[in-house]
Amino acid sequence: MTTLFIADLHLQQDAPELTHAFLNYLEYRARDAHTLYIMGDLFESWIGDDAIGDFEQQVIDALRRFSDSGRHLYVMHGNRDFLLGEHFAELTGAVLIDDPAIMTLDGKTPALLMHGDSLCTQDSEYMQFRAMTRDPQWQQKTLALPVEQRRLLADRMREGSGSANGNKSDDIMDVSQDAVEDIMQQYDVRTLIHGHTHRPDVHDLSLQGDQNAKRYVLGDWRHGRDEGWEIRLDDSTLTLTSFRLSQLPQR
């Protein structure tokens, strides 16, 4: 049985081609999968489960068709859609999972799943922002705001993030090697899968005690670059793969 991992699609109403590509992915490329993990930033922004319009409903309906077919769907919060809630999970048939989360590759070998932003510990400015937005009291206060006010807040956050990131070095915005090794030791795993950094790769690691380990990094989806990324798990083997969005069969 095939398990798929994807992250960082950043779906948004202003990019309909990318949304259509994801719908085609669910119906065709992912149709042989038993399980799908969406590991953060499915949406460019999510301002609350009470702010579902036609665009969001289109994605929800596609996810519901996927889960209703008997397949398992797991969704993790990202740094863009951290306000996804239980109502979204009910509508889609998904299970919201913690970050980090443990799964098994072959029924016995554990792997650690993360969005990846919590590993970027060198970016102190972002880590402060992350702590604020993950705070339950901050989220409760934000969700109590009118929808339009939340939408403006999300726009300002995106603009501020883009401006701030433009002045940071690539190394600062990447994961910290120490943070990676620490959390893999903490959870006693030799495999870590994450997204967020938009730097797809497979890294060989040596943990304390000379234990060999691997870090799999998912890439983001970009219509302008005509590229999507996934990790496929077949028979306990993980494979990082890119594919052309334009070559997905059309619904």
Backbone as CSV, one residue per row, in Angstrom:
resi,resn,N_x,N_y,N_z,CA_x,CA_y,CA_z,C_x,C_y,C_z
1,MET,0.842,-1.191,0.000,0.000,0.000,0.000,0.878,1.241,0.000
2,THR,0.487,2.214,-0.790,1.263,3.438,-0.953,0.785,4.518,0.011
3,THR,1.750,5.179,0.639,1.488,6.350,1.454,2.179,7.542,0.810
4,LEU,1.476,8.659,0.723,2.012,9.864,0.104,2.142,10.977,1.134
5,PHE,3.181,11.794,0.958,3.412,12.964,1.791,3.578,14.175,0.870
6,ILE,2.858,15.248,1.153,3.006,16.488,0.400,2.971,17.651,1.390
7,ALA,3.457,18.808,0.972,3.452,19.996,1.832,3.615,21.238,0.972
8,ASP,3.274,22.363,1.545,3.587,23.669,0.958,2.977,23.870,-0.426
9,LEU,1.681,23.604,-0.526,0.981,23.882,-1.775,0.588,25.355,-1.863
10,HIS,0.310,25.968,-0.723,-0.043,27.387,-0.654,-1.207,27.724,-1.591
11,LEU,-2.257,26.899,-1.545,-3.425,27.138,-2.388,-4.080,28.452,-2.010
12,GLN,-4.519,29.187,-3.035,-5.171,30.477,-2.799,-6.105,30.786,-3.955
13,GLN,-7.081,31.600,-3.684,-8.107,31.908,-4.675,-7.521,32.551,-5.920
14,ASP,-6.452,33.306,-5.772,-5.861,34.022,-6.903,-4.952,33.144,-7.766
15,ALA,-4.839,31.855,-7.445,-4.014,30.937,-8.237,-4.835,29.704,-8.596
16,PRO,-5.878,29.872,-9.436,-6.785,28.746,-9.738,-6.108,27.584,-10.438
17,GLU,-5.056,27.859,-11.225,-4.378,26.763,-11.927,-3.750,25.784,-10.942
18,LEU,-3.191,26.304,-9.850,-2.583,25.440,-8.846,-3.650,24.626,-8.116
19,THR,-4.780,25.258,-7.840,-5.881,24.525,-7.203,-6.364,23.398,-8.094
20,HIS,-6.536,23.659,-9.378,-6.977,22.610,-10.305,-5.950,21.488,-10.375
21,ALA,-4.671,21.846,-10.322,-3.634,20.815,-10.333,-3.746,19.920,-9.105
22,PHE,-4.023,20.510,-7.950,-4.171,19.705,-6.736,-5.396,18.793,-6.819
23,LEU,-6.500,19.306,-7.361,-7.686,18.465,-7.516,-7.398,17.291,-8.448
24,ASN,-6.652,17.563,-9.515,-6.269,16.490,-10.431,-5.321,15.502,-9.755
25,TYR,-4.444,16.012,-8.911,-3.523,15.148,-8.162,-4.306,14.168,-7.291
26,LEU,-5.299,14.679,-6.566,-6.084,13.818,-5.687,-6.812,12.737,-6.475
27,GLU,-7.340,13.123,-7.632,-8.177,12.182,-8.382,-7.360,11.165,-9.173
28,TYR,-6.168,11.540,-9.611,-5.415,10.661,-10.503,-4.087,10.191,-9.906
29,ARG,-3.177,11.087,-9.626,-1.864,10.652,-9.164,-1.930,9.984,-7.783
30,ALA,-2.842,10.451,-6.940,-2.948,9.894,-5.590,-3.980,8.773,-5.480
31,ARG,-4.552,8.344,-6.593,-5.647,7.386,-6.487,-5.191,6.001,-6.049
32,ASP,-3.890,5.689,-6.195,-3.390,4.387,-5.745,-2.914,4.433,-4.303
33,ALA,-3.043,5.583,-3.660,-2.538,5.736,-2.296,-3.579,5.273,-1.281
34,HIS,-3.099,4.626,-0.247,-3.948,4.229,0.866,-4.057,5.352,1.899
35,THR,-2.990,6.175,1.967,-2.916,7.229,2.962,-2.243,8.460,2.363
36,LEU,-2.753,9.632,2.722,-2.143,10.888,2.300,-1.913,11.769,3.515
37,TYR,-0.665,12.206,3.675,-0.309,13.174,4.705,-0.071,14.527,4.037
38,ILE,-0.822,15.551,4.459,-0.582,16.923,4.014,0.082,17.645,5.186
39,MET,1.357,17.969,5.021,2.174,18.350,6.169,2.405,19.863,6.258
40,GLY,1.303,20.596,6.232,1.375,22.025,6.465,1.347,22.878,5.223
41,ASP,0.742,24.036,5.363,0.630,25.032,4.298,-0.074,24.481,3.059
42,LEU,-1.144,23.736,3.302,-2.035,23.391,2.195,-2.590,24.687,1.594
43,PHE,-2.934,25.619,2.460,-3.454,26.908,2.029,-2.428,28.008,2.274
44,GLU,-2.449,29.023,1.442,-1.609,30.199,1.645,-2.014,30.923,2.929
45,SER,-3.285,30.906,3.234,-3.754,31.431,4.513,-5.090,30.778,4.837
46,TRP,-5.384,30.706,6.123,-6.665,30.174,6.587,-7.067,31.011,7.796
47,ILE,-8.137,31.758,7.673,-8.482,32.708,8.725,-9.562,32.178,9.652
48,GLY,-9.941,30.923,9.507,-10.916,30.318,10.399,-11.894,29.437,9.654
49,ASP,-12.409,28.423,10.357,-13.346,27.490,9.732,-14.696,28.124,9.440
50,ASP,-14.922,29.327,9.951,-16.173,30.020,9.690,-16.073,30.962,8.500
51,ALA,-14.962,30.907,7.784,-14.748,31.819,6.649,-14.526,31.007,5.373
52,ILE,-15.407,30.061,5.132,-15.281,29.173,3.981,-16.116,29.718,2.827
53,GLY,-15.424,30.089,1.751,-16.095,30.559,0.542,-16.064,29.499,-0.541
54,ASP,-16.379,29.887,-1.764,-16.438,28.932,-2.876,-15.083,28.267,-3.123
55,PHE,-14.004,29.044,-3.037,-12.674,28.474,-3.269,-12.343,27.409,-2.231
56,GLU,-12.527,27.747,-0.961,-12.226,26.785,0.098,-13.127,25.558,-0.004
57,GLN,-14.391,25.782,-0.349,-15.330,24.664,-0.444,-14.940,23.708,-1.555
58,GLN,-14.399,24.228,-2.636,-13.954,23.375,-3.739,-12.858,22.418,-3.273
59,VAL,-11.930,22.929,-2.506,-10.847,22.085,-1.984,-11.397,21.090,-0.963
60,ILE,-12.280,21.564,-0.087,-12.880,20.690,0.920,-13.629,19.538,0.266
61,ASP,-14.402,19.830,-0.762,-15.176,18.786,-1.443,-14.252,17.729,-2.049
62,ALA,-13.123,18.169,-2.634,-12.183,17.217,-3.231,-11.542,16.340,-2.165
63,LEU,-11.192,16.935,-1.047,-10.619,16.150,0.048,-11.645,15.172,0.606
64,ARG,-12.898,15.592,0.651,-13.959,14.708,1.148,-14.142,13.510,0.220
65,ARG,-14.083,13.742,-1.080,-14.194,12.622,-2.022,-13.040,11.646,-1.803
66,PHE,-11.857,12.184,-1.541,-10.691,11.322,-1.302,-10.907,10.472,-0.051
67,SER,-11.299,11.093,1.045,-11.473,10.337,2.286,-12.689,9.410,2.228
68,ASP,-13.739,9.814,1.521,-14.936,8.972,1.412,-14.674,7.705,0.605
69,SER,-13.602,7.682,-0.168,-13.276,6.498,-0.964,-12.607,5.417,-0.112
70,GLY,-12.489,5.662,1.191,-11.928,4.653,2.079,-10.460,4.857,2.391
71,ARG,-9.903,5.962,1.913,-8.488,6.233,2.166,-8.322,7.136,3.380
72,HIS,-7.131,7.110,3.949,-6.847,7.871,5.160,-6.224,9.213,4.783
73,LEU,-6.679,10.265,5.455,-6.216,11.615,5.180,-5.809,12.278,6.491
74,TYR,-4.545,12.723,6.545,-4.027,13.392,7.730,-3.529,14.782,7.331
75,VAL,-3.846,15.770,8.150,-3.465,17.149,7.855,-2.749,17.742,9.065
76,MET,-1.608,18.363,8.807,-0.828,19.044,9.835,-0.883,20.544,9.580
77,HIS,-0.885,21.312,10.649,-0.846,22.768,10.501,0.510,23.216,9.964
78,GLY,0.483,24.272,9.155,1.712,24.910,8.715,1.822,26.290,9.316
79,ASN,2.778,27.051,8.842,2.920,28.416,9.342,1.983,29.394,8.627
80,ARG,1.266,28.917,7.624,0.297,29.771,6.922,-1.144,29.418,7.297
81,ASP,-1.409,28.157,7.597,-2.792,27.720,7.845,-2.946,27.125,9.244
82,PHE,-2.324,27.797,10.231,-2.325,27.280,11.595,-3.690,27.399,12.276
83,LEU,-4.657,28.067,11.641,-5.993,28.193,12.215,-6.972,27.149,11.673
84,LEU,-6.488,26.193,10.902,-7.353,25.081,10.512,-7.876,24.398,11.777
85,GLY,-9.193,24.130,11.797,-9.791,23.595,13.012,-10.554,22.298,12.798
86,GLU,-11.226,21.875,13.853,-11.924,20.595,13.831,-13.099,20.588,12.859
87,HIS,-13.699,21.740,12.619,-14.797,21.779,11.651,-14.273,21.467,10.250
88,PHE,-13.103,22.012,9.916,-12.470,21.661,8.643,-12.229,20.154,8.577
89,ALA,-11.751,19.583,9.669,-11.488,18.144,9.693,-12.773,17.348,9.472
90,GLU,-13.851,17.778,10.107,-15.138,17.093,9.926,-15.618,17.181,8.492
91,LEU,-15.473,18.358,7.885,-15.948,18.554,6.516,-15.169,17.703,5.520
92,THR,-13.872,17.527,5.751,-13.017,16.829,4.789,-12.844,15.344,5.102
93,GLY,-13.175,14.936,6.311,-12.905,13.566,6.721,-11.458,13.353,7.096
94,ALA,-10.745,14.457,7.346,-9.328,14.375,7.696,-9.152,14.255,9.203
95,VAL,-7.970,13.821,9.591,-7.550,13.835,10.985,-6.460,14.888,11.115
96,LEU,-6.659,15.874,11.982,-5.621,16.865,12.253,-4.584,16.242,13.177
97,ILE,-3.326,16.293,12.780,-2.273,15.663,13.575,-1.343,16.726,14.157
98,ASP,-0.723,16.363,15.261,0.194,17.272,15.934,1.468,17.463,15.118
99,ASP,2.175,18.507,15.470,3.506,18.775,14.912,4.468,18.892,16.097
100,PRO,5.351,17.906,16.299,5.612,16.752,15.432,4.644,15.603,15.698
101,ALA,4.660,14.629,14.758,3.851,13.420,14.875,4.710,12.220,14.496
102,ILE,4.399,11.090,15.089,5.102,9.842,14.792,4.214,8.949,13.941
103,MET,4.789,8.364,12.893,4.116,7.307,12.138,5.127,6.190,11.936
104,THR,4.678,5.059,11.455,5.594,3.942,11.216,5.701,3.656,9.731
105,LEU,6.916,3.385,9.292,7.167,3.150,7.873,6.739,1.756,7.432
106,ASP,6.897,0.777,8.324,6.599,-0.603,7.962,5.862,-1.332,9.070
107,GLY,5.152,-0.572,9.887,4.449,-1.167,11.002,5.264,-1.225,12.273
108,LYS,6.572,-0.945,12.162,7.415,-1.024,13.357,8.512,0.049,13.400
109,THR,8.980,0.528,12.234,10.055,1.523,12.197,9.458,2.921,12.257
110,PRO,9.752,3.691,13.316,9.124,5.007,13.456,9.780,6.058,12.565
111,ALA,8.982,7.008,12.138,9.468,8.190,11.424,8.791,9.398,12.039
112,LEU,9.503,10.514,12.062,8.988,11.750,12.641,8.529,12.671,11.528
113,LEU,7.299,13.170,11.645,6.729,14.095,10.671,6.615,15.475,11.296
114,MET,7.061,16.509,10.560,6.989,17.881,11.035,6.692,18.792,9.848
115,HIS,6.100,19.957,10.150,6.035,20.941,9.073,7.432,21.445,8.762
116,GLY,8.187,21.746,9.807,9.583,22.129,9.627,9.929,23.503,10.134
117,ASP,8.924,24.368,10.316,9.246,25.735,10.721,9.814,25.816,12.135
118,SER,9.440,24.885,12.998,9.956,24.908,14.370,11.437,24.543,14.432
119,LEU,11.991,24.047,13.327,13.409,23.693,13.273,14.277,24.869,12.842
120,CYS,13.658,25.964,12.439,14.410,27.131,11.946,14.770,28.035,13.118
121,THR,15.482,27.488,14.064,15.733,28.181,15.329,16.714,29.336,15.202
122,GLN,17.463,29.414,14.097,18.373,30.539,13.916,17.630,31.837,13.580
123,ASP,16.397,31.701,13.113,15.576,32.861,12.770,14.784,33.272,14.011
124,SER,15.406,34.015,14.895,14.785,34.355,16.174,13.518,35.184,15.992
125,GLU,13.499,36.053,14.981,12.313,36.873,14.721,11.120,35.995,14.374
126,TYR,11.351,34.998,13.515,10.254,34.102,13.150,9.831,33.242,14.333
127,MET,10.769,32.761,15.117,10.429,31.912,16.248,9.534,32.651,17.241
128,GLN,9.747,33.958,17.406,8.878,34.755,18.265,7.477,34.845,17.664
129,PHE,7.417,35.059,16.352,6.125,35.115,15.658,5.399,33.776,15.787
130,ARG,6.144,32.693,15.619,5.541,31.362,15.707,4.960,31.114,17.095
131,ALA,5.712,31.474,18.126,5.229,31.287,19.494,3.934,32.068,19.724
132,MET,3.857,33.271,19.175,2.653,34.087,19.338,1.456,33.443,18.654
133,THR,1.622,33.033,17.385,0.486,32.534,16.614,0.048,31.138,17.033
134,ARG,0.894,30.404,17.724,0.496,29.082,18.229,-0.103,29.148,19.631
135,ASP,-0.079,30.309,20.229,-0.625,30.468,21.568,-2.151,30.360,21.520
136,PRO,-2.760,29.455,22.292,-4.219,29.272,22.228,-5.007,30.538,22.533
137,GLN,-4.517,31.375,23.451,-5.227,32.610,23.770,-5.185,33.584,22.599
138,TRP,-4.026,33.676,21.930,-3.926,34.555,20.756,-4.867,34.060,19.666
139,GLN,-4.907,32.757,19.449,-5.785,32.206,18.421,-7.249,32.458,18.752
140,GLN,-7.605,32.285,20.016,-8.992,32.518,20.416,-9.400,33.963,20.180
141,LYS,-8.529,34.893,20.552,-8.822,36.312,20.343,-8.910,36.641,18.853
142,THR,-8.022,36.052,18.061,-8.025,36.314,16.627,-9.297,35.777,15.977
143,LEU,-9.703,34.566,16.353,-10.903,33.972,15.766,-12.177,34.701,16.201
144,ALA,-12.097,35.486,17.258,-13.258,36.265,17.709,-13.437,37.543,16.899
145,LEU,-12.423,37.909,16.116,-12.519,39.106,15.294,-13.471,38.868,14.121
146,PRO,-14.069,39.917,13.567,-14.876,39.757,12.360,-14.033,39.175,11.217
147,VAL,-14.683,38.454,10.320,-13.978,37.774,9.235,-13.149,38.749,8.404
148,GLU,-13.736,39.884,8.068,-13.012,40.829,7.219,-11.782,41.370,7.938
149,GLN,-11.870,41.561,9.224,-10.716,42.038,9.988,-9.621,40.975,10.024
150,ARG,-10.035,39.721,10.146,-9.056,38.626,10.105,-8.386,38.541,8.735
151,ARG,-9.160,38.778,7.700,-8.595,38.731,6.346,-7.538,39.818,6.165
152,LEU,-7.811,40.997,6.652,-6.829,42.079,6.575,-5.588,41.753,7.398
153,LEU,-5.793,41.137,8.557,-4.664,40.745,9.399,-3.789,39.719,8.682
154,ALA,-4.419,38.752,8.026,-3.654,37.735,7.290,-2.862,38.374,6.155
155,ASP,-3.466,39.337,5.462,-2.761,40.032,4.379,-1.541,40.774,4.914
156,ARG,-1.712,41.441,6.044,-0.586,42.174,6.630,0.524,41.224,7.070
157,MET,0.137,40.074,7.607,1.133,39.095,8.039,1.933,38.569,6.854
158,ARG,1.252,38.291,5.749,1.950,37.800,4.559,2.899,38.860,4.006
159,GLU,2.415,40.091,3.960,3.265,41.175,3.464,4.479,41.370,4.371
160,GLY,4.263,41.314,5.667,5.368,41.472,6.612,6.359,40.335,6.518
161,SER,5.853,39.109,6.323,6.741,37.957,6.200,7.599,38.064,4.949
162,GLY,6.985,38.457,3.835,7.742,38.586,2.594,8.808,39.649,2.692
163,SER,8.473,40.773,3.313,9.439,41.850,3.473,10.586,41.435,4.387
164,ALA,10.258,40.779,5.492,11.294,40.358,6.446,12.207,39.299,5.843
165,ASN,11.621,38.340,5.128,12.432,37.264,4.555,13.383,37.773,3.485
166,GLY,13.002,38.850,2.816,13.870,39.411,1.789,15.162,39.964,2.332
167,ASN,15.192,40.231,3.638,16.393,40.783,4.264,17.181,39.749,5.075
168,LYS,16.772,38.471,4.981,17.442,37.423,5.744,18.264,36.530,4.825
169,SER,19.357,36.005,5.346,20.172,35.081,4.563,19.470,33.728,4.464
170,ASP,19.823,32.974,3.426,19.224,31.655,3.236,19.515,30.738,4.412
171,ASP,20.708,30.842,4.986,21.077,29.958,6.089,20.190,30.193,7.303
172,ILE,19.861,31.449,7.573,19.029,31.759,8.736,17.634,31.166,8.574
173,MET,17.116,31.147,7.354,15.762,30.651,7.116,15.704,29.139,6.937
174,ASP,16.853,28.478,6.919,16.876,27.023,6.820,16.823,26.414,8.215
175,VAL,16.645,25.101,8.287,16.602,24.439,9.584,17.977,24.459,10.233
176,SER,17.973,24.391,11.543,19.215,24.287,12.305,19.585,22.815,12.440
177,GLN,20.820,22.489,12.121,21.268,21.113,12.239,21.159,20.623,13.679
178,ASP,21.477,21.486,14.630,21.362,21.099,16.035,19.921,20.789,16.405
179,ALA,18.976,21.607,15.905,17.563,21.374,16.207,17.092,20.059,15.606
180,VAL,17.552,19.752,14.396,17.202,18.488,13.749,17.696,17.314,14.574
181,GLU,18.974,17.343,14.940,19.548,16.228,15.691,18.902,16.093,17.062
182,ASP,18.619,17.226,17.711,18.015,17.184,19.044,16.646,16.522,19.025
183,ILE,15.811,16.897,18.034,14.455,16.350,18.051,14.438,14.890,17.594
184,MET,15.354,14.511,16.726,15.423,13.105,16.334,15.904,12.244,17.501
185,GLN,16.820,12.773,18.297,17.254,12.064,19.498,16.116,11.996,20.518
186,GLN,15.397,13.095,20.659,14.300,13.151,21.632,13.246,12.098,21.344
187,TYR,12.900,11.934,20.051,11.863,10.979,19.679,12.423,9.617,19.278
188,ASP,13.743,9.482,19.352,14.421,8.214,19.067,14.032,7.674,17.688
189,VAL,14.218,8.512,16.656,13.910,8.123,15.286,15.153,8.296,14.419
190,ARG,15.170,7.593,13.313,16.272,7.700,12.360,15.789,8.281,11.037
191,THR,14.500,8.634,10.972,13.927,9.222,9.762,13.080,10.420,10.134
192,LEU,13.353,11.544,9.473,12.575,12.767,9.663,12.081,13.226,8.299
193,ILE,10.788,13.567,8.225,10.184,14.090,7.000,9.577,15.447,7.328
194,HIS,9.925,16.464,6.558,9.348,17.791,6.798,9.305,18.586,5.506
195,GLY,8.642,19.737,5.579,8.571,20.677,4.462,9.063,22.037,4.912
196,HIS,8.321,23.066,4.561,8.494,24.451,4.980,9.620,25.199,4.275
197,THR,10.806,24.628,4.176,11.958,25.380,3.684,11.965,25.542,2.172
198,HIS,11.150,24.768,1.447,11.109,24.794,-0.018,12.469,24.395,-0.604
199,ARG,13.165,23.495,0.080,14.480,23.025,-0.375,14.475,21.500,-0.449
200,PRO,13.797,20.944,-1.448,13.657,19.484,-1.500,15.008,18.784,-1.611
201,ASP,15.182,17.762,-0.773,16.446,17.025,-0.775,16.324,15.863,0.209
202,VAL,17.294,14.960,0.142,17.430,13.884,1.120,18.816,14.010,1.732
203,HIS,18.867,14.225,3.045,20.123,14.462,3.742,20.495,13.247,4.589
204,ASP,21.720,12.806,4.464,22.250,11.757,5.336,22.815,12.397,6.593
205,LEU,22.464,11.816,7.743,22.890,12.352,9.027,23.588,11.267,9.837
206,SER,24.407,11.715,10.764,25.010,10.819,11.744,24.654,11.353,13.120
207,LEU,23.805,10.623,13.836,23.368,11.055,15.149,24.326,10.570,16.223
208,GLN,24.070,10.999,17.425,24.915,10.602,18.548,25.014,9.087,18.616
209,GLY,26.232,8.607,18.814,26.451,7.169,18.820,26.668,6.608,17.438
210,ASP,26.965,7.509,16.462,27.226,7.091,15.079,26.054,6.331,14.467
211,GLN,24.851,6.756,14.790,23.666,6.136,14.207,23.312,6.853,12.909
212,ASN,23.199,6.091,11.838,22.860,6.671,10.539,21.386,7.069,10.516
213,ALA,21.116,8.208,9.906,19.750,8.721,9.837,19.571,9.484,8.537
214,LYS,18.307,9.761,8.196,17.997,10.511,6.983,16.948,11.572,7.278
215,ARG,17.120,12.720,6.621,16.145,13.808,6.693,15.621,14.064,5.282
216,TYR,14.321,13.830,5.103,13.669,14.039,3.806,12.950,15.378,3.834
217,VAL,13.229,16.220,2.843,12.639,17.555,2.786,11.751,17.664,1.545
218,LEU,10.477,17.915,1.764,9.538,18.097,0.665,9.708,19.466,0.021
219,GLY,9.477,19.533,-1.275,9.483,20.806,-1.981,8.084,21.399,-2.040
220,ASP,8.008,22.665,-2.383,6.725,23.338,-2.528,6.200,23.155,-3.939
221,TRP,4.911,23.433,-4.104,4.275,23.353,-5.413,4.195,24.763,-5.993
222,ARG,4.597,24.896,-7.264,4.537,26.205,-7.930,4.049,26.020,-9.355
223,HIS,2.928,26.681,-9.659,2.401,26.573,-11.017,3.325,27.258,-12.014
224,GLY,3.880,28.403,-11.637,4.757,29.119,-12.552,5.997,28.327,-12.914
225,ARG,6.443,27.467,-11.992,7.592,26.619,-12.257,7.161,25.247,-12.771
226,ASP,5.819,25.027,-12.790,5.236,23.769,-13.271,5.831,22.575,-12.538
227,GLU,5.823,22.632,-11.224,6.471,21.574,-10.457,5.730,21.314,-9.151
228,GLY,5.526,20.043,-8.880,5.019,19.604,-7.589,5.961,18.576,-7.002
229,TRP,5.843,18.348,-5.695,6.730,17.403,-5.007,5.915,16.492,-4.109
230,GLU,6.393,15.272,-3.972,5.782,14.314,-3.059,6.860,13.355,-2.568
231,ILE,6.567,12.716,-1.465,7.350,11.568,-1.020,6.414,10.376,-1.042
232,ARG,6.857,9.298,-1.653,6.076,8.069,-1.734,6.708,7.017,-0.835
233,LEU,5.873,6.375,-0.059,6.296,5.258,0.786,5.684,3.977,0.244
234,ASP,6.546,3.102,-0.281,6.133,1.792,-0.796,7.052,0.736,-0.206
235,ASP,6.452,-0.254,0.463,7.239,-1.361,1.013,8.390,-0.854,1.865
236,SER,8.120,0.105,2.730,9.067,0.697,3.686,10.161,1.525,3.027
237,THR,10.043,1.784,1.719,11.023,2.600,1.003,10.438,3.976,0.710
238,LEU,11.172,5.019,1.116,10.756,6.395,0.865,11.460,6.934,-0.368
239,THR,10.691,7.590,-1.247,11.248,8.163,-2.462,10.737,9.587,-2.643
240,LEU,11.665,10.530,-2.723,11.317,11.926,-2.996,11.221,12.121,-4.501
241,THR,10.080,12.639,-4.967,9.812,12.717,-6.405,9.221,14.070,-6.764
242,SER,9.660,14.608,-7.888,9.018,15.802,-8.444,8.227,15.393,-9.682
243,PHE,7.239,16.202,-10.035,6.418,15.908,-11.203,5.913,17.221,-11.784
244,ARG,5.539,17.184,-13.045,5.032,18.360,-13.739,3.542,18.508,-13.480
245,LEU,3.157,19.653,-12.953,1.752,19.890,-12.679,0.915,19.869,-13.955
246,SER,1.498,20.354,-15.043,0.779,20.432,-16.315,0.556,19.055,-16.926
247,GLN,1.284,18.054,-16.463,1.158,16.705,-17.023,0.217,15.818,-16.226
248,LEU,-0.386,16.375,-15.168,-1.395,15.619,-14.449,-2.627,15.468,-15.325
249,PRO,-3.272,14.295,-15.323,-4.505,14.150,-16.095,-5.537,15.190,-15.660
250,GLN,-6.362,15.609,-16.577,-7.354,16.636,-16.297,-8.670,16.008,-15.860
251,ARG,-9.313,16.641,-14.868,-10.586,16.161,-14.388,-11.667,16.437,-15.429
